[in-house]
Amino acid sequence: MAAFSLAAAFLLMMILSALYACARGLPAVVSAFSGLQAIIVGIVAEAVVLFGRGVLKNLRDADRALGWVLLGGMQCISKTLSLLPGAHESRLL
């Protein structure tokens, strides 16, 4: 039963992707996806708050979590800078 639902979900995604590829320039589609961006941000923010309440019990846990987020962000920035043309010659890193 799970294989059938996975195949159906894959097929639905492929159909929706093809429709989007054909209609992504239409003003109605652009407006709809602009509205969806705000909704997705809200859903993710709500998930972060709900997850954070269950995991972070005190201020020390929150400090550790923030530190890990910042550390991960710095690693992403460092990797992005290393991909810039001439990054190694100009000693950006």
C-alpha positions in Angstrom: 0.0 0.0 0.0 2.9 2.4 0.8 4.4 1.8 -2.6 1.2 2.8 -4.3 0.9 6.1 -2.3 4.5 6.9 -3.0 4.1 6.3 -6.7 0.9 8.4 -6.7 2.6 11.3 -4.8 5.6 11.2 -7.3 3.2 11.3 -10.2 1.3 14.2 -8.8 4.5 16.1 -8.1 5.7 15.5 -11.7 2.3 16.7 -13.1 2.3 19.8 -10.9 5.9 20.6 -11.8 5.1 20.3 -15.5 2.1 22.6 -15.1 4.2 25.1 -13.2 7.0 25.0 -15.9 4.4 25.9 -18.5 2.6 28.6 -16.6 5.2 30.3 -14.4 5.2 33.5 -16.3 1.5 34.2 -15.9 0.6 37.0 -13.5 -1.9 34.9 -11.6 0.7 32.1 -11.0 3.3 34.6 -9.9 0.8 36.2 -7.5 -0.2 32.8 -6.1 3.4 31.7 -5.4 4.2 35.1 -3.9 1.4 34.5 -1.4 2.5 31.0 -0.8 6.0 32.2 0.2 4.5 34.1 3.2 2.4 31.1 4.2 5.5 28.8 4.1 7.5 31.2 6.2 4.7 31.2 8.8 4.4 27.4 8.8 8.2 27.0 9.3 8.2 29.6 12.1 5.4 27.9 13.9 7.3 24.5 13.6 10.4 26.2 15.1 8.5 27.6 18.0 6.7 24.3 18.7 9.9 22.3 18.4 11.8 24.8 20.5 9.4 24.7 23.4 9.7 21.0 23.7 13.5 20.9 23.4 14.8 24.1 25.0 14.2 23.8 28.7 16.3 26.7 30.0 18.3 29.7 28.8 21.5 27.7 28.6 19.9 25.3 26.1 18.8 28.3 24.0 22.3 29.7 24.1 23.8 26.5 22.8 21.2 26.2 20.1 21.9 29.8 18.9 25.6 29.0 18.9 25.1 26.0 16.7 22.9 28.0 14.3 25.5 30.8 14.1 28.4 28.3 13.6 26.4 26.6 10.8 25.8 30.0 9.2 29.5 30.9 9.3 30.4 27.6 7.6 27.9 28.2 4.8 29.2 31.7 4.3 32.8 30.4 4.3 32.0 27.8 1.7 30.1 30.3 -0.5 33.1 32.7 -0.4 35.5 29.9 -1.4 33.4 29.4 -4.5 33.9 33.0 -5.7 36.2 33.6 -8.6 39.7 34.5 -7.4 38.9 33.7 -3.8 42.1 31.8 -3.4 44.4 34.3 -5.2 43.1 37.3 -3.2 43.3 35.4 0.1 39.7 36.1 1.2 39.9 32.9 3.2 
